[in-house]
Amino acid sequence: MSMADGPGTQAHVGEALLYLTDEQLRQGIEAMYFAYRAFTADPDRILQGLDYGRAHHRAVHFINIVPGTTVNNLLSILGVTKQSLNRVLRTLIEDGLVESRVGRADKRERHLFLTEAGKELEHRLSDAQRARMRAAYRQVGPEAVAGFRKVLEAMMDPEMRRHYSGLREVRG
């Protein structure tokens, strides 16, 4: 159905989207896979040269977004095992990209901060992704961008949405 079908078709198009066929959903799933692959390709090339992977990227990203975040908070955001995160953090700390500080209120807590080198790496990684996102957003326009964000948010489980909302609040 196209928008040129006549008056009132906008409502019909919106209504038709509520009843997607399995084939249309499969195409959406495939588009997500390929978009994610493209979205991660540029940072993956940078990470590969450093012998890092996507887990390192995610850790650096969220430590940058919430400087001083605790290890437990990062575990919750990333949804990984403590062992897996510790392996990633150990490497980032040894390589001088992340600094771990003892908590002031609770000495058992470890607060994580990017070093200058960590901030530089995060900037290189996010610049590549921002450029791709900016180009795509410009191509499709503001209504599609808003719709895309709504779809992504609707796909999140409640716990993930809570973390996402919390991060948005931190940035103001």
Secondary structure as a PSIPRED ss2 file (coil, helix, strand):
# PSIPRED VFORMAT (PSIPRED V4.0)

   1 M C   1.000  0.000  0.000
   2 S C   1.000  0.000  0.000
   3 M H   0.000  1.000  0.000
   4 A H   0.000  1.000  0.000
   5 D H   0.000  1.000  0.000
   6 G C   1.000  0.000  0.000
   7 P C   1.000  0.000  0.000
   8 G C   1.000  0.000  0.000
   9 T H   0.000  1.000  0.000
  10 Q H   0.000  1.000  0.000
  11 A H   0.000  1.000  0.000
  12 H H   0.000  1.000  0.000
  13 V H   0.000  1.000  0.000
  14 G H   0.000  1.000  0.000
  15 E H   0.000  1.000  0.000
  16 A H   0.000  1.000  0.000
  17 L H   0.000  1.000  0.000
  18 L C   1.000  0.000  0.000
  19 Y C   1.000  0.000  0.000
  20 L C   1.000  0.000  0.000
  21 T C   1.000  0.000  0.000
  22 D H   0.000  1.000  0.000
  23 E H   0.000  1.000  0.000
  24 Q H   0.000  1.000  0.000
  25 L H   0.000  1.000  0.000
  26 R H   0.000  1.000  0.000
  27 Q H   0.000  1.000  0.000
  28 G H   0.000  1.000  0.000
  29 I H   0.000  1.000  0.000
  30 E H   0.000  1.000  0.000
  31 A H   0.000  1.000  0.000
  32 M H   0.000  1.000  0.000
  33 Y H   0.000  1.000  0.000
  34 F H   0.000  1.000  0.000
  35 A H   0.000  1.000  0.000
  36 Y H   0.000  1.000  0.000
  37 R H   0.000  1.000  0.000
  38 A H   0.000  1.000  0.000
  39 F H   0.000  1.000  0.000
  40 T H   0.000  1.000  0.000
  41 A H   0.000  1.000  0.000
  42 D H   0.000  1.000  0.000
  43 P H   0.000  1.000  0.000
  44 D H   0.000  1.000  0.000
  45 R H   0.000  1.000  0.000
  46 I H   0.000  1.000  0.000
  47 L H   0.000  1.000  0.000
  48 Q H   0.000  1.000  0.000
  49 G C   1.000  0.000  0.000
  50 L C   1.000  0.000  0.000
  51 D C   1.000  0.000  0.000
  52 Y C   1.000  0.000  0.000
  53 G C   1.000  0.000  0.000
  54 R H   0.000  1.000  0.000
  55 A H   0.000  1.000  0.000
  56 H H   0.000  1.000  0.000
  57 H H   0.000  1.000  0.000
  58 R H   0.000  1.000  0.000
  59 A H   0.000  1.000  0.000
  60 V H   0.000  1.000  0.000
  61 H H   0.000  1.000  0.000
  62 F H   0.000  1.000  0.000
  63 I H   0.000  1.000  0.000
  64 N H   0.000  1.000  0.000
  65 I H   0.000  1.000  0.000
  66 V C   1.000  0.000  0.000
  67 P C   1.000  0.000  0.000
  68 G C   1.000  0.000  0.000
  69 T E   0.000  0.000  1.000
  70 T E   0.000  0.000  1.000
  71 V H   0.000  1.000  0.000
  72 N H   0.000  1.000  0.000
  73 N H   0.000  1.000  0.000
  74 L H   0.000  1.000  0.000
  75 L H   0.000  1.000  0.000
  76 S H   0.000  1.000  0.000
  77 I H   0.000  1.000  0.000
  78 L H   0.000  1.000  0.000
  79 G C   1.000  0.000  0.000
  80 V C   1.000  0.000  0.000
  81 T C   1.000  0.000  0.000
  82 K H   0.000  1.000  0.000
  83 Q H   0.000  1.000  0.000
  84 S H   0.000  1.000  0.000
  85 L H   0.000  1.000  0.000
  86 N H   0.000  1.000  0.000
  87 R H   0.000  1.000  0.000
  88 V H   0.000  1.000  0.000
  89 L H   0.000  1.000  0.000
  90 R H   0.000  1.000  0.000
  91 T H   0.000  1.000  0.000
  92 L H   0.000  1.000  0.000
  93 I H   0.000  1.000  0.000
  94 E H   0.000  1.000  0.000
  95 D C   1.000  0.000  0.000
  96 G C   1.000  0.000  0.000
  97 L C   1.000  0.000  0.000
  98 V E   0.000  0.000  1.000
  99 E E   0.000  0.000  1.000
 100 S E   0.000  0.000  1.000
 101 R E   0.000  0.000  1.000
 102 V E   0.000  0.000  1.000
 103 G C   1.000  0.000  0.000
 104 R C   1.000  0.000  0.000
 105 A C   1.000  0.000  0.000
 106 D C   1.000  0.000  0.000
 107 K C   1.000  0.000  0.000
 108 R C   1.000  0.000  0.000
 109 E C   1.000  0.000  0.000
 110 R E   0.000  0.000  1.000
 111 H E   0.000  0.000  1.000
 112 L E   0.000  0.000  1.000
 113 F E   0.000  0.000  1.000
 114 L E   0.000  0.000  1.000
 115 T C   1.000  0.000  0.000
 116 E H   0.000  1.000  0.000
 117 A H   0.000  1.000  0.000
 118 G H   0.000  1.000  0.000
 119 K H   0.000  1.000  0.000
 120 E H   0.000  1.000  0.000
 121 L H   0.000  1.000  0.000
 122 E H   0.000  1.000  0.000
 123 H H   0.000  1.000  0.000
 124 R H   0.000  1.000  0.000
 125 L H   0.000  1.000  0.000
 126 S H   0.000  1.000  0.000
 127 D H   0.000  1.000  0.000
 128 A H   0.000  1.000  0.000
 129 Q H   0.000  1.000  0.000
 130 R H   0.000  1.000  0.000
 131 A H   0.000  1.000  0.000
 132 R H   0.000  1.000  0.000
 133 M H   0.000  1.000  0.000
 134 R H   0.000  1.000  0.000
 135 A H   0.000  1.000  0.000
 136 A H   0.000  1.000  0.000
 137 Y H   0.000  1.000  0.000
 138 R H   0.000  1.000  0.000
 139 Q H   0.000  1.000  0.000
 140 V H   0.000  1.000  0.000
 141 G C   1.000  0.000  0.000
 142 P H   0.000  1.000  0.000
 143 E H   0.000  1.000  0.000
 144 A H   0.000  1.000  0.000
 145 V H   0.000  1.000  0.000
 146 A H   0.000  1.000  0.000
 147 G H   0.000  1.000  0.000
 148 F H   0.000  1.000  0.000
 149 R H   0.000  1.000  0.000
 150 K H   0.000  1.000  0.000
 151 V H   0.000  1.000  0.000
 152 L H   0.000  1.000  0.000
 153 E H   0.000  1.000  0.000
 154 A H   0.000  1.000  0.000
 155 M H   0.000  1.000  0.000
 156 M C   1.000  0.000  0.000
 157 D C   1.000  0.000  0.000
 158 P H   0.000  1.000  0.000
 159 E H   0.000  1.000  0.000
 160 M H   0.000  1.000  0.000
 161 R H   0.000  1.000  0.000
 162 R H   0.000  1.000  0.000
 163 H H   0.000  1.000  0.000
 164 Y H   0.000  1.000  0.000
 165 S H   0.000  1.000  0.000
 166 G H   0.000  1.000  0.000
 167 L H   0.000  1.000  0.000
 168 R H   0.000  1.000  0.000
 169 E H   0.000  1.000  0.000
 170 V H   0.000  1.000  0.000
 171 R H   0.000  1.000  0.000
 172 G C   1.000  0.000  0.000
